[in-house]
């Protein structure tokens, strides 16, 4: 006799269970009905705000977050509405986006590309964020932009100044409102020529990473076009806190202008060292020695204190601008938080409104539709004056501010004074400019995920 | 089974069950409930759990067995990641060759660094490895990313661009890392009523790697080679007096753990094709030390627990911002709500490091054997009788840890 325990009933039972097991995933799987990644189905839509909350740019990140929260309030019809009334596009009603209430989640980039990608991924995968906004470093911006392109959602960059973000690393799903190093150079050059003459000898100290190099390249190019000579360009390690050893050679180099391609704490330290060595009191080649800091921010100005008096630089936005959009924004921000907004805060605020407006005009949250609505979009009333979102590289074109450390600031917030508002035509460049990846740089295809 | 004794087999089966069922275990709360904040079952975090589990298992082979405290293991993880992304850039998006090359390169790199660093022991060894790791970080961050010779792409991180050669990239294949056509990003979401569970290709690839890595670690722990490593830890001088040259053993352990780190790095690149220099920084090296000690150095499952614990804190606690807190305590009267939120806020959100630091102190002071010891104490308390036999795989391992220093 065979000892097999196989019975007809047993076999039927087993195969029924196995069949059910195989079928299970198909019964319960939410079939990929969604037309695009994280399509909002409920009564609300989630935005992801990815800013540095720890690390060297934490203060800036905190300011960005305040501005983004303010933007969400305005979109939902709370508060005084801020720039909704001055914005030239009237698609936003103050009832959320496309009738859905706006909610947000936050993440910490730590100013590290790895950490930023991880927090963006968790906002996309776990919280169902439909777009990612913010950030305070070009490395992070490029890394997160790449992630959003792969995942199929929209990325609105915060403070990112390197040419690469909308240059060789430009992506169809990524958009930049902030200005870039090329624009800084183009805006600064005429002012430098006017204030310092056309036969200066410049010495560059440059933070040794991607942003530093593109800024150095841009400034060298635009100052040499003026007739300036570049004596030397020295790379400083990013982690340096003491720049004395880099300042001494400047004195003996025969240079009469020092350009500090540094940002944040780096810039505060290098500028302080330069002042301590008395560079600004020196006379070289029969001219007064000058210092230039191509990219300024309010927080850097506060950090450097007295030392920035008279030092020239450029900015994307300053709260002292006297246009309607700027006034509305500063009033709204000031009343809520008791201080004027920084230029990175303004960019993040504007990006949220621009995204929401594009959704309204496109009638969808589909990233491809939103991207199409943003491409070539001309607007005004968000604080920067007339602005164009160029279709070819997703870069905003608007006036650039040249600023100077104020001689007699009346409070801790007006440490910078506006020297000149450089008109947008002067900082325009073709999308295939060699500093922006040349002819090879393309946006690629828009990706809607799913 | 598979050459393991009964206790180890049981532990191995538990680990297999936990990793395979992780999508269910980590998502215990319905998706739309207030508690969903604490769900960890989304692809990115699940991948991180197993990848850092592998990293910590490997680190434990060096630190737990030989007692050599390396502060530079993140460098091997970084080398693995860069190697994998270069494989993606040059050859194919298939993850198998990328992972193999990542392991081999990390192994070679650790052979070089280990050969030099192991000339010293104790604190000098730690400092040497730390120095090498910081050097690698600086190289990756700026030196090797200048426009003329761009190996690492600096702070932005190495990524795959559309104009990279990718010689073996087929037309029908996904434009993302894949395993013979299955995209690592592929995700199948199952819904049972209010619950959602994610089954992610990338996660299961990593999970299989971790199960293999765990199996190899058990075999090493139980082998004569493992015994030799423990001898190095308990008294290296005595070993030398008996005429044994212990350095090859220590070097072998160093290289093996370096290869584990390379595997973890390769997998990190496989699930997200970007390699950033920060993953080589000393903080990343310190993190794996914390994971191992928190879980229980010298135990088999401890490092995996420690890795999961830290990653959970980093990704879940750090996302609890003040708005979330206010929504939790909105049932309280206004003034009281603000007070409660103000009291809790410093410990969550961006203050998660603080909570983790306090927990770490508590563990080190009261549970020197890590979370594993905590588990054993609870187990002993609950099943006092069974403990009389003293049969527990982890306890054996933990006991062998004691003669340290």
Interface residues (C-beta under 8 A of the other chain):
Chain A: X25 X28 X29 X30 X53 X54 X58 X105 X106 X107 X108 X112 X113 X114 X115 X117 X118 X119 X121 X122 X125 X126 X137 X138 X139 X142 X143 X146 X147 X150 X151 X164 X169 X208 X209 X210 X211 X213 X235 X237 X238 X440 X442 X444
Chain B: X39 X42 X43 X44 X45 X48 X138 X141 X142 X145 X146 X147 X153 X154 X155 X156 X157 X159 X162 X163 X176 X185 X188 X189 X190 X191 X192 X196 X198 X272 X274 X276 X278 X279 X315 X318 X319 X321 X349 X350 X353
